[in-house]
């Protein structure tokens, strides 16, 4: 008869101070040599003992039940068990005589009633240590959540400030993530086109690669960016600075919802049908397929019309030329957005009474959240109802807070229209050169009207303010005025 050596090292943080497996093994071998104990086999394991299910430990117990051994050598009883099931197994095997001795360099065990009683206390203390540590960790986590601190790695566009233990906006990646929201909200971009732009800008994801379509989708759906985060199924108001506004997030989700609607593929067959009229008789232009090609022509329902057909490729080429007329470079777009930001900031005003009303509403929501938490803790509200109601209140609070921050900004809607104009024109080149036909149609309907096809030539009227660029008016003048203003400023 001899002894089994069992060594264990947990991967949990709370046990990092325990000796390594190598150190335990050396200590136990020296101990066996001093005590003249024969070692039959050695079992090592790197797994926590706070819950049952350790494969190596269970294998050792099965061998003990089948083989005739003297006992187990371990560094301390907590290496054998930190849960009631495994501790109970050890004591039961001692009771039936399968284990005759337990040897520890740090603890003395006697196979007596009192010795087993003390061993059960040691196992219980080990379990209490784990349970108490877990409660302390959860208590600290709940406190962090109440303070609005996100208990995980910050998403792309943010940084974990290890010095202040806060989450801050990444000065390099943050603006690029914000631009992804602005581009998609314009309705003229897809996940793929945004990914291409971000890749061209050099945006590297959290895992070291360029964001793919799935990563872009997850970014656009993440509430963290407007100040509310989700943790284990529950929403919390974040203490981190929002990267975008709730209004922009809602606009992005409106575009997502519109693109996720089921559609009839037959309606997409002739994309440019239904909004162009014949320049001779005024009838709508329809389309048909001949020999594998799409042809567009007047329906000729009113009078005899002499207009001839045009192939879709030729029509698309003209559409691309029209769209390109609205194109502005990224540099010009950024200059215009910067100028717009200055104008909007200079026009900010305040109104104390209305601001106070918004503050009162926010305070009322805070009180509702406190009462809702009290009801949940007293089990007067089911968890599903609590989570749904809390999310609704947090969303309403974020919207009110944004209104409070934006209130007094004169012409806010006008500035948003100008911003949309800039981002739309900035995407024109991509839509014309790389966009698919539905994207081109959507762009045309947004920027133009009165589409006329005559003598195989497409004419249109540009909506305001897109005529500013399409008709060759004043982009250079705008830059000139900007330079003049810069020179005349003190």
C-alpha positions as CSV (number, residue, x, y, z in Angstrom):
1,X,0.0,0.0,0.0
2,X,1.1,3.5,-0.7
3,X,-0.2,7.1,-1.3
4,X,-1.5,9.1,-4.2
5,X,-0.1,12.7,-4.5
6,X,-2.7,15.3,-5.6
7,X,-1.7,18.8,-6.6
8,X,-4.0,21.5,-7.9
9,X,-3.6,25.0,-9.1
10,X,-6.7,27.1,-9.8
11,X,-6.9,29.5,-12.7
12,X,-9.0,31.9,-10.6
13,X,-7.5,35.2,-9.6
14,X,-8.3,34.7,-5.9
15,X,-5.9,31.7,-5.7
16,X,-2.9,33.2,-7.4
17,X,-1.1,33.4,-4.1
18,X,-1.1,29.5,-3.8
19,X,2.0,27.6,-4.6
20,X,2.4,26.5,-8.2
21,X,1.9,22.8,-9.1
22,X,5.7,22.4,-9.4
23,X,6.3,23.9,-6.0
24,X,3.5,21.7,-4.4
25,X,4.9,18.6,-6.0
26,X,8.4,19.2,-4.8
27,X,7.2,20.0,-1.3
28,X,5.1,16.8,-1.2
29,X,7.9,14.6,-2.5
30,X,10.3,16.0,0.2
31,X,7.5,15.4,2.7
32,X,7.0,11.8,1.6
33,X,10.7,11.2,1.8
34,X,11.0,12.6,5.3
35,X,8.0,10.5,6.5
36,X,9.1,7.4,4.6
37,X,5.9,7.2,2.6
38,X,5.6,5.3,-0.7
39,X,4.1,7.3,-3.6
40,X,2.2,5.1,-6.0
41,X,1.0,7.8,-8.5
42,X,0.8,11.5,-9.0
43,X,-2.3,13.5,-10.0
44,X,-2.0,17.2,-11.1
45,X,-4.8,19.5,-12.2
46,X,-5.3,23.1,-13.1
47,X,-8.9,23.8,-12.3
48,X,-10.9,25.5,-9.6
49,X,-12.4,23.4,-6.8
50,X,-15.3,25.7,-5.9
51,X,-17.7,23.5,-7.8
52,X,-17.7,19.7,-8.5
53,X,-16.6,18.2,-11.8
54,X,-12.8,18.0,-11.8
55,X,-11.9,15.2,-14.2
56,X,-8.5,14.3,-12.6
57,X,-9.8,14.5,-9.1
58,X,-12.8,12.2,-9.9
59,X,-10.4,9.8,-11.7
60,X,-8.3,9.6,-8.5
61,X,-11.3,8.9,-6.3
62,X,-12.5,6.1,-8.7
63,X,-9.0,4.5,-8.4
64,X,-9.2,4.8,-4.6
65,X,-12.5,2.9,-4.6
66,X,-11.0,0.1,-6.7
67,X,-7.4,-0.1,-5.4
68,X,-6.0,-0.8,-2.0
69,X,-4.1,2.4,-1.1
70,X,-3.1,4.0,2.2
71,X,-4.2,7.5,1.5
72,X,-3.6,10.9,-0.2
73,X,-0.8,13.4,0.0
74,X,-1.8,17.1,-0.6
75,X,-0.4,20.5,0.3
76,X,-3.6,21.6,2.2
77,X,-7.2,20.3,2.5
78,X,-8.4,23.2,0.3
79,X,-6.4,21.6,-2.6
80,X,-8.8,18.6,-2.4
81,X,-12.1,20.4,-2.0
82,X,-13.7,23.8,-1.8
83,X,-17.3,22.6,-2.3
84,X,-19.6,20.5,-0.1
85,X,-19.9,17.6,-2.6
86,X,-16.2,16.8,-3.1
87,X,-15.5,17.4,0.6
88,X,-18.3,15.0,1.5
89,X,-16.9,12.3,-0.9
90,X,-13.5,12.5,0.8
91,X,-15.0,12.1,4.3
92,X,-17.3,9.3,3.1
93,X,-14.3,7.4,1.7
94,X,-12.6,7.8,5.0
95,X,-15.8,6.5,6.8
96,X,-15.9,3.3,4.7
97,X,-12.1,2.7,5.0
98,X,-11.2,3.3,1.4
99,X,-9.0,6.2,2.5
100,X,-7.1,5.5,5.7
101,X,-4.9,8.6,5.9
102,X,-4.7,12.1,4.6
103,X,-1.3,13.7,4.8
104,X,-0.6,17.4,4.6
105,X,2.7,19.3,5.2
106,X,0.6,22.3,6.5
107,X,-2.2,20.5,8.4
108,X,-2.4,17.4,10.6
109,X,-5.3,15.0,10.2
110,X,-6.1,12.1,12.5
111,X,-8.5,9.4,11.3
112,X,-10.8,9.7,14.3
113,X,-14.3,11.1,14.9
114,X,-12.8,14.4,16.1
115,X,-10.3,14.4,13.2
116,X,-13.0,14.0,10.6
117,X,-15.1,16.7,12.4
118,X,-12.2,19.1,12.2
119,X,-11.5,18.2,8.5
120,X,-15.2,19.0,7.7
121,X,-14.7,22.4,9.3
122,X,-11.6,23.0,7.2
123,X,-13.5,22.1,4.1
124,X,-16.3,24.3,5.2
125,X,-13.9,27.2,5.8
126,X,-12.5,26.7,2.3
127,X,-16.0,26.8,0.8
128,X,-16.8,29.9,2.9
129,X,-13.7,31.6,1.6
130,X,-14.8,31.0,-2.0
131,X,-18.4,32.0,-1.4
132,X,-17.5,35.2,0.5
133,X,-15.0,36.2,-2.2
134,X,-17.7,35.6,-4.8
135,X,-20.1,37.8,-2.9
136,X,-17.6,40.6,-2.5
137,X,-16.8,40.5,-6.2
138,X,-20.5,40.6,-7.1
139,X,-21.1,43.4,-4.6
140,X,-18.3,45.4,-6.2
141,X,-19.6,44.7,-9.7
142,X,-23.1,45.9,-8.7
143,X,-21.7,49.1,-7.3
144,X,-19.8,49.7,-10.6
145,X,-22.9,49.2,-12.6
146,X,-24.8,51.6,-10.3
147,X,-22.1,54.2,-11.0
148,X,-22.5,53.5,-14.8
149,X,-19.0,51.9,-15.1
150,X,-18.9,49.3,-17.9
151,X,-17.3,46.2,-16.3
152,X,-15.5,45.0,-19.4
153,X,-13.3,46.0,-22.3
154,X,-14.4,49.1,-24.1
155,X,-15.8,48.7,-27.6
156,X,-14.1,50.0,-30.7
157,X,-13.9,53.8,-30.6
158,X,-13.2,53.9,-26.9
159,X,-10.2,53.2,-24.6
160,X,-9.9,51.8,-21.1
161,X,-8.0,54.4,-19.2
162,X,-6.0,52.3,-16.7
163,X,-4.8,55.3,-14.8
164,X,-8.3,56.6,-13.9
165,X,-10.1,53.3,-14.4
166,X,-12.6,55.0,-16.7
167,X,-13.6,54.7,-20.4
168,X,-12.7,57.5,-22.7
169,X,-13.2,58.2,-26.4
170,X,-10.3,57.0,-28.6
171,X,-9.0,60.3,-30.3
172,X,-8.1,58.3,-33.4
173,X,-10.7,55.6,-33.8
174,X,-13.6,57.4,-32.1
175,X,-14.2,59.9,-35.0
176,X,-14.0,57.1,-37.6
177,X,-16.7,55.1,-35.7
178,X,-18.9,58.2,-35.5
179,X,-18.4,58.6,-39.3
180,X,-19.7,55.1,-39.8
181,X,-22.9,56.0,-38.1
182,X,-23.3,59.2,-40.1
183,X,-22.6,57.4,-43.4
184,X,-25.1,54.7,-42.7
185,X,-27.7,57.1,-41.5
186,X,-27.5,58.9,-44.9
187,X,-29.1,55.8,-46.4
188,X,-26.5,55.8,-49.2
189,X,-24.2,53.2,-47.8
190,X,-24.0,49.5,-46.9
191,X,-22.0,47.6,-44.4
192,X,-19.6,46.7,-47.1
193,X,-19.1,50.3,-48.4
194,X,-18.6,51.6,-44.8
195,X,-16.1,48.8,-44.2
196,X,-14.2,49.9,-47.3
197,X,-14.1,53.5,-46.1
198,X,-12.9,52.5,-42.6
199,X,-10.3,50.3,-44.1
200,X,-9.0,53.1,-46.3
201,X,-8.9,55.3,-43.2
202,X,-6.8,52.7,-41.4
203,X,-9.3,51.7,-38.7
204,X,-8.1,48.5,-37.0
205,X,-10.6,46.5,-34.9
206,X,-10.2,45.4,-31.3
207,X,-8.8,42.0,-32.5
208,X,-6.3,43.5,-34.9
209,X,-8.1,43.2,-38.2
210,X,-10.2,45.5,-40.3
211,X,-13.9,45.5,-39.4
212,X,-16.0,43.1,-41.6
213,X,-19.7,43.4,-42.4
214,X,-20.7,41.6,-39.2
215,X,-18.5,43.9,-37.1
216,X,-20.0,47.0,-38.8
217,X,-23.5,45.7,-38.0
218,X,-22.7,45.1,-34.4
219,X,-21.2,48.6,-34.0
220,X,-24.3,50.2,-35.5
221,X,-26.6,48.2,-33.2
222,X,-24.6,48.9,-30.0
223,X,-26.4,51.2,-27.6
224,X,-23.0,51.8,-25.8
225,X,-22.2,54.6,-28.3
226,X,-25.1,56.8,-27.2
227,X,-24.5,56.2,-23.5
228,X,-26.5,53.1,-22.5
229,X,-24.9,49.7,-22.2
230,X,-26.3,46.2,-21.7
231,X,-24.8,43.8,-19.2
232,X,-26.2,40.3,-18.6
233,X,-29.6,41.2,-20.1
234,X,-30.1,44.4,-18.3
235,X,-29.5,48.0,-19.5
236,X,-27.6,50.6,-17.5
237,X,-26.9,54.3,-18.0
238,X,-23.2,54.7,-18.7
239,X,-20.9,57.2,-17.1
240,X,-18.7,57.2,-20.3
241,X,-19.0,60.1,-22.8
242,X,-21.5,59.3,-25.7
243,X,-19.8,59.1,-29.1
244,X,-23.1,59.8,-31.0
245,X,-26.5,61.2,-30.2
246,X,-29.6,59.1,-29.6
247,X,-31.2,60.8,-32.6
248,X,-28.4,59.6,-34.9
249,X,-28.7,56.1,-33.4
250,X,-32.4,56.1,-34.1
251,X,-31.9,57.3,-37.7
252,X,-29.4,54.4,-38.2
253,X,-31.9,51.9,-36.9
254,X,-34.6,53.4,-39.1
255,X,-32.4,52.6,-42.1
256,X,-31.7,49.1,-40.8
257,X,-35.4,48.4,-40.3
258,X,-36.2,49.6,-43.8
259,X,-33.6,47.4,-45.4
260,X,-34.7,44.4,-43.4
261,X,-38.3,44.5,-44.6
262,X,-39.2,41.6,-46.9
263,X,-39.5,42.5,-50.5
264,X,-40.6,41.0,-53.7
265,X,-37.6,40.2,-55.9
266,X,-39.7,40.8,-59.1
267,X,-40.1,44.5,-58.1
268,X,-36.3,44.8,-58.0
269,X,-35.9,43.4,-61.6
270,X,-36.2,46.8,-63.2
271,X,-34.8,49.2,-60.6
272,X,-35.1,52.4,-62.6
273,X,-38.8,51.9,-63.5
274,X,-41.6,53.8,-61.9
275,X,-40.2,57.3,-61.4
276,X,-39.0,58.4,-64.9
277,X,-41.4,60.0,-67.4
278,X,-41.3,60.3,-71.1
279,X,-40.2,63.7,-72.3
280,X,-42.6,63.6,-75.3
281,X,-46.0,62.4,-74.0
282,X,-45.5,62.4,-70.2
283,X,-46.2,58.7,-69.6
284,X,-44.2,56.7,-67.2
285,X,-41.2,54.8,-68.5
286,X,-41.4,51.1,-68.2
287,X,-39.0,48.2,-68.8
288,X,-38.8,44.8,-70.3
289,X,-36.3,42.0,-71.0
290,X,-35.2,41.0,-74.4
291,X,-32.4,38.6,-75.2
292,X,-31.0,38.8,-71.7
293,X,-30.9,42.6,-71.6
294,X,-33.1,45.2,-69.8
295,X,-34.7,47.9,-72.0
296,X,-36.5,51.0,-70.8
297,X,-39.1,52.8,-73.0
298,X,-42.3,54.8,-72.8
299,X,-45.5,53.0,-72.1
300,X,-47.2,55.0,-74.9
301,X,-50.6,54.9,-73.2
302,X,-51.8,58.4,-74.0
303,X,-50.8,59.2,-77.5
304,X,-48.7,57.8,-80.3
305,X,-45.1,58.4,-79.1
306,X,-42.0,58.4,-81.2
307,X,-39.5,57.9,-78.4
308,X,-37.3,54.8,-78.7
309,X,-36.0,52.4,-76.1
310,X,-32.7,52.7,-74.2
311,X,-30.7,49.8,-72.7
312,X,-30.2,49.8,-68.9
313,X,-26.4,50.0,-69.2
314,X,-26.7,53.3,-71.2
315,X,-29.2,54.7,-68.7
316,X,-27.1,53.7,-65.8
317,X,-24.1,55.4,-67.3
318,X,-26.0,58.7,-67.5
319,X,-27.3,58.2,-63.9
320,X,-23.7,57.7,-62.8
321,X,-22.7,61.0,-64.5
322,X,-25.6,62.8,-62.7
323,X,-24.6,61.4,-59.3
324,X,-20.9,62.3,-59.8
325,X,-21.9,65.9,-60.2
326,X,-22.7,66.0,-56.5
327,X,-19.4,64.4,-55.4
328,X,-17.2,66.2,-52.9
329,X,-13.9,64.8,-51.6
330,X,-13.3,63.7,-48.0
331,X,-11.1,66.7,-47.4
332,X,-13.8,69.2,-48.5
333,X,-16.5,67.2,-46.6
334,X,-14.5,67.4,-43.4
335,X,-13.9,71.2,-43.9
336,X,-17.6,71.8,-44.4
337,X,-18.5,69.7,-41.3
338,X,-16.0,71.6,-39.2
339,X,-17.4,74.9,-40.5
340,X,-20.9,73.7,-39.7
341,X,-19.9,72.8,-36.2
342,X,-18.5,76.3,-35.6
343,X,-21.7,77.9,-36.8
344,X,-24.0,75.7,-34.8
345,X,-21.9,76.3,-31.6
346,X,-22.0,80.0,-32.1
347,X,-25.8,80.1,-32.4
348,X,-26.4,78.2,-29.1
349,X,-28.8,79.9,-26.7
350,X,-30.4,79.1,-23.5
351,X,-33.9,79.2,-22.0
352,X,-34.0,78.6,-18.3
353,X,-37.6,77.8,-17.8
354,X,-37.7,75.1,-20.5
355,X,-34.4,73.7,-19.4
356,X,-35.7,73.4,-15.9
357,X,-38.7,71.5,-17.1
358,X,-36.4,69.0,-18.9
359,X,-34.4,68.7,-15.7
360,X,-37.5,68.0,-13.7
361,X,-38.6,65.3,-16.1
362,X,-35.1,63.7,-15.8
363,X,-35.4,63.8,-12.0
364,X,-38.8,62.3,-12.2
365,X,-37.5,59.4,-14.2
366,X,-34.7,58.9,-11.7
367,X,-37.3,58.6,-9.0
368,X,-39.3,56.1,-11.1
369,X,-36.1,54.0,-11.6
370,X,-35.5,54.0,-7.8
371,X,-39.1,52.9,-7.1
372,X,-38.9,50.2,-9.9
373,X,-35.8,48.8,-8.3
374,X,-37.5,48.7,-4.9
375,X,-40.4,46.8,-6.3
376,X,-38.1,44.4,-8.0
377,X,-36.1,43.7,-4.9
378,X,-39.3,43.2,-2.9
379,X,-40.4,40.7,-5.6
380,X,-43.5,42.8,-6.5
381,X,-42.3,43.0,-10.2
382,X,-41.2,40.0,-12.3
383,X,-37.7,40.2,-13.8
384,X,-38.9,40.3,-17.4
385,X,-41.2,43.3,-16.6
386,X,-38.4,45.0,-14.6
387,X,-35.9,44.7,-17.4
388,X,-38.3,46.0,-20.1
389,X,-39.6,48.9,-17.9
390,X,-36.0,49.9,-17.0
391,X,-34.9,49.9,-20.6
392,X,-37.8,52.1,-21.5
393,X,-37.1,54.6,-18.7
394,X,-33.4,54.7,-19.5
395,X,-34.1,55.3,-23.2
396,X,-36.5,58.1,-22.3
397,X,-33.9,59.6,-19.9
398,X,-31.2,59.6,-22.5
399,X,-33.5,61.3,-25.0
400,X,-34.4,64.0,-22.4
401,X,-30.8,64.5,-21.5
402,X,-29.9,65.0,-25.2
403,X,-32.7,67.5,-25.6
404,X,-31.4,69.3,-22.5
405,X,-27.9,69.4,-23.9
406,X,-29.1,70.5,-27.4
407,X,-31.7,72.9,-26.3
408,X,-31.2,76.5,-27.3
409,X,-29.3,75.5,-30.4
410,X,-30.9,77.7,-33.0
411,X,-31.8,76.0,-36.2
412,X,-30.9,72.6,-35.0
413,X,-33.0,70.9,-37.7
414,X,-31.4,73.1,-40.3
415,X,-27.9,72.1,-39.2
416,X,-28.9,68.4,-39.3
417,X,-30.1,68.9,-42.9
418,X,-26.9,70.6,-43.8
419,X,-24.9,67.7,-42.2
420,X,-27.0,65.2,-44.1
421,X,-26.3,67.2,-47.3
422,X,-22.6,67.0,-46.7
423,X,-22.5,63.3,-45.9
424,X,-24.7,62.5,-48.9
425,X,-22.5,64.4,-51.3
426,X,-19.4,62.8,-49.7
427,X,-20.8,59.4,-50.6
428,X,-21.8,60.3,-54.2
429,X,-18.6,59.1,-55.8
430,X,-18.8,55.7,-54.1
431,X,-22.5,55.3,-55.1
432,X,-21.7,56.2,-58.8
433,X,-18.6,54.0,-59.1
434,X,-19.3,51.0,-56.8
435,X,-22.9,51.2,-55.6
436,X,-25.5,48.8,-56.9
437,X,-28.6,49.8,-58.8
438,X,-31.0,50.0,-55.9
439,X,-28.5,52.3,-54.1
440,X,-28.3,54.5,-57.2
441,X,-32.1,54.7,-57.4
442,X,-32.3,55.7,-53.7
443,X,-29.7,58.3,-54.1
444,X,-31.4,59.8,-57.2
445,X,-34.8,60.0,-55.5
446,X,-33.3,61.7,-52.5
447,X,-31.4,64.3,-54.4
448,X,-33.5,64.9,-57.5
449,X,-37.0,65.1,-59.0
450,X,-38.9,65.5,-62.3
451,X,-37.0,62.7,-64.1
452,X,-37.5,63.0,-67.8
453,X,-36.2,60.6,-70.5
454,X,-36.2,62.1,-74.0
455,X,-34.2,61.1,-77.1
456,X,-32.4,58.5,-74.9
457,X,-31.2,61.3,-72.6
458,X,-32.1,61.5,-68.9
459,X,-32.9,65.0,-67.5
460,X,-33.8,65.9,-64.0
461,X,-34.3,68.7,-61.5
462,X,-32.1,68.8,-58.5
463,X,-33.6,69.3,-55.1
464,X,-32.4,72.0,-52.8
465,X,-29.7,72.3,-51.6
466,X,-28.1,69.7,-54.0
467,X,-28.5,72.1,-56.9
468,X,-25.8,74.1,-55.2
469,X,-23.3,71.5,-56.4
470,X,-25.0,70.0,-59.4
471,X,-25.4,73.3,-61.3
472,X,-21.8,74.2,-60.6
473,X,-22.6,76.9,-58.1
474,X,-20.1,78.0,-55.6
475,X,-18.2,75.2,-54.0
476,X,-15.1,77.1,-54.9
477,X,-16.9,80.3,-53.8
478,X,-17.6,78.6,-50.4
479,X,-13.9,77.8,-50.0
480,X,-13.0,81.3,-51.1
481,X,-15.4,82.8,-48.5
482,X,-14.0,80.5,-45.9
483,X,-10.4,81.6,-46.7
484,X,-11.5,85.3,-46.8
485,X,-13.2,84.9,-43.4
486,X,-10.0,83.3,-42.0
487,X,-7.9,86.1,-43.3
488,X,-10.2,88.8,-42.0
489,X,-10.5,87.2,-38.6
490,X,-8.4,88.7,-35.8
